């Protein structure tokens, strides 16, 4: 496909929105990282999924916890205790 045709298609907002929805959402996103809640041991395939479970409005707090920029983010939906997070890739190293 010619470069001009690809550029025209990418500039089509409807096509771009569908492409992003089909290919870059959730664990299909190549930049998505799985996280683990340390208190429960529950594994989430994406930070967004984890933030929804914890009732957070933003994903930034969990990412900051995983990068050790802060200690906790969110509260357990049932017990109300503060939650600690770690990337799944780092989970084995922390134990």
C-alpha positions in Angstrom: 0.0 0.0 0.0 1.3 3.4 -0.9 2.4 5.7 1.8 -0.2 8.3 0.8 -3.0 5.8 1.1 -1.8 4.7 4.6 -1.6 8.3 5.7 -5.1 9.1 4.3 -6.5 6.1 6.1 -4.7 7.0 9.4 -6.2 10.5 9.1 -9.7 9.1 8.9 -10.9 9.4 12.5 -13.4 6.6 12.3 -10.9 4.2 11.0 -8.3 5.3 13.5 -10.7 4.9 16.4 -11.7 1.4 15.3 -8.0 0.4 14.7 -7.1 1.6 18.2 -10.1 -0.2 19.7 -9.3 -3.5 17.9 -5.6 -3.6 18.2 -4.2 -1.4 20.9 -6.6 -1.8 23.8 -5.8 -3.8 27.0 -3.3 -6.6 26.8 -3.2 -6.2 23.0 -1.3 -3.0 23.5 2.5 -3.8 23.2 3.3 -1.3 26.0 0.8 -2.8 28.5 2.3 -4.3 31.6 0.8 -6.8 34.0 0.7 -5.8 37.6 0.2 -7.7 40.9 -1.5 -6.5 44.0 0.8 -7.5 46.8 -2.0 -7.7 49.5 -4.1 -10.1 47.5 -1.7 -11.7 45.1 -4.2 -10.9 42.4 -2.7 -10.5 38.9 -4.1 -7.9 36.4 -3.1 -8.0 32.7 -3.0 -4.2 32.6 -2.7 -1.3 35.0 -6.0 0.1 33.7 -7.7 -3.2 34.7 -6.1 -2.9 38.2 -7.1 0.7 38.6 -10.7 -0.1 37.8 -10.7 -2.9 40.3 -9.3 -0.6 43.0 -11.8 2.2 42.1 -9.1 4.7 41.0 -9.9 7.5 38.5 -6.4 7.3 37.0 -3.8 4.7 36.2 -0.8 6.9 37.2 -0.8 5.9 40.9 -0.3 2.2 40.3 2.4 2.9 37.7 4.2 5.1 40.3 4.0 2.3 42.9 5.5 -0.2 40.4 8.3 2.3 39.7 8.8 2.8 43.5 7.9 6.5 43.3 5.2 6.0 45.9 4.2 3.4 48.4 0.5 2.8 47.9 -2.3 3.6 45.4 -6.0 2.9 46.0 -7.8 1.0 48.7 -9.1 -2.6 48.6 -12.7 -2.5 47.5 -13.9 -4.7 50.4 -11.5 -4.1 53.3 -10.5 -0.6 52.6 -6.8 -1.2 53.3 -4.2 0.7 51.2 -2.9 -1.3 48.2 0.7 -1.9 47.2 1.6 -2.8 43.6 4.4 -4.4 41.6 5.0 -5.3 38.0 4.4 -9.0 37.3 7.9 -9.1 35.7 9.4 -8.0 39.1 7.1 -10.2 41.3 9.6 -13.1 41.5 12.5 -10.8 42.5 10.5 -9.2 45.3 9.7 -12.5 47.1 
